[in-house]
Amino acid sequence: MTTPDREQALGGWQTINLNDKVRVRLTDIGREHHRKRHEEIFAPFGDQYPYTPPTTDADGWSEFQHWELMHDFGAKVGLGMNVPFETTIQVPAPVSTNEVGD
């Protein structure tokens, strides 16, 4: 299926903000990168800021702000690379104005 056909089948584009939450399923590479990045940043502080892995739900999804995901993992994502998370990303579903209330 070509990209325009796929976009049409998915209902078009959905606009999200960089501050919106997105969900990904981290791979072992992603979990290791997340841990190492924390250790590098907080090494000068010793054990004052212990590492806490991302919270993962029963289906394996971890939640990040969109900008945070790009900042933390962007250099690890590219064609032919062992990416740090599965290639499907969940974004918030649009809410109709009827659901929000007037």
N, C-alpha and C positions, 0 to 999 in steps of 0.2 A: 504494500500500500504506500503510495507516495505521500510525502509530508502534507500537502494540502488536503488530500483525502483523509488522512489520519486526523488532522485538526478538525475537519468537518465532522467526522465520526465521533470525535470526543466532545463536540458541541462548541468548538471555537476556543478562543483564548479566555483565560481567567486572569484578572489583574490582582496581583498581591503586592504588598509593601515589603520593603527589606526588613522591617521590624516584625512582620507577621511570623508566626510559628510555622515551621515545616517539619515533617517527620521522615526519617530515613532508617533503614536497617543497616547498621554498621557491620562491616566485615571484620575479621580478625585483624587485618591490616589497619582498618580505621580505628579499632579499639586500641591497638598498640600505638598508633600515631597520636591519638588523643592523650594517652598516658604519658608518652615521652615528651610531648609538647608541654604538658603541665609541669613535668619534672624540670625541663629546661628553664621555664619561666620562673619557677619558684625555688630553684636550687639555692640562690643566695639566702633564702630564709630558713633553710634547714627543714625541720619537721613541723614548722609553725603552720603550714598550709598543706595538710595531707591530701593526696589525690582522692577524688570521688568520681567514679565512672559515671557516664551519662545514665540517667534512669531509662530503663527499657521495659516496655509493657510485655504482656504474655505472648504477643505475636512478634516480638523482636523489634518494635519501632521505638526509636529514640527521638526526642523533640529538641529542636534548636531554633533560635531566631534565624531567619533566612540569611542575614548579614553574617551571623556567627558561623554558620555552616560554610559559607563562601570563604570567610577569613581563615578559619581553622583548617579546612580541607582543600581549598581551591588549588593549591600547588600540587596536590596529589591526584587531581582529576585531569585526565587527558586521554587522547586516542592511544590505545595500545598499553595503557598503564594498568596496574592492579589497583583499581579504584577502592577508596576507603569505605564505600557504602554501595548497596545495590543500586542499580540505575533507575529504579522507580522511586519517586519522591512524592509524598503526600502533601498537598497544600490545603488550606482551609476551604471548605465548601462555601459557595456564596450564600448569603442569607438574604432572603427577599424582604422587602420593607414590611410585608404583612407579618413576618415572623418577629421583627424587631419591635413592632408596636408604634403607634403614632402619638 
